[in-house]
Amino acid sequence: MTADRFFAERDFIALIHFWDKLRGTRALPEWHGDVTKVPRHLLENMVVVSYYPTPRYNYVGAACVARWDKDPTGMRVDDLLGGIYARYIHSLLDETIKRPASVFSAAVFELGEELLITGRLMVPFSLPGSTEAAVVVGLHFFKGSDIKLRALSGNVFVEEVQRLMIVAAPEFCDRLEKARLYQYAARSVSLTGPAGHLDSVARELAGDAILPLPCYRDES
């Protein structure tokens, strides 16, 4: 089980499609707070954070609520998270706001003998009437341990293995769809090796539509 197997998640592509379509000719789409405008199948794993004046959860999907074992909607990020986990999440929020662009991250969390592998895609929105990034919408997926996320605020080791910025959304989505065609063709002729490397193929096809960013490193 590797931490980069989230890169070509179909829902990640769907979120970028939605984000790009909503912004039209604008640099950023506007966020009006209406989650019913988001494709329904994305809501379960979606988290919405208002960045100013301090990051706060505006919406948390059912799968993430289950992982936290509570609904943190309305809470500040710092009221819910602590330690290395909080610093890692803040670094992703900061990155998405300051670019502003879609940011993908894959990381491994280790707590004792528990191992949790995560994939996240965060996309920036502006508030109505503004051109500045102020809201981050993210999709969060987890593999491995069923450990609750609140436990990660304690003595946990985190290694981010990949951080990418999507710099050309339409090209990125088109190339990932081509990677899926490759995967389908490989499976149809029982080439299990090629079929098992969709993420690697997707990254190769994406080419200059993505930009590798420095990974998070804990400095405490």
Buried (B, 14 or more C-beta within 10 A) or exposed (E): EEBBBBBBBEBBBBBBBBBBEBBEEEEBBBBEEEBEEBEEEBBBBBBBBBBEEEBBBBBBBEBBBBBBEBEBEEBBBEEBBEBBBBBBBBBBBBBBBEBBBBBBBBBBBBBEEBBBBBBBBBBBBBBEEEEEBBBBBBBBBBBBBEBEBBBBBEEBEBBBEBBBBBBBBEBBBBBBBBBBEBBEEBEEEEEEEBBEBBBBBBBEBBEEBBBEBEBBEBEE
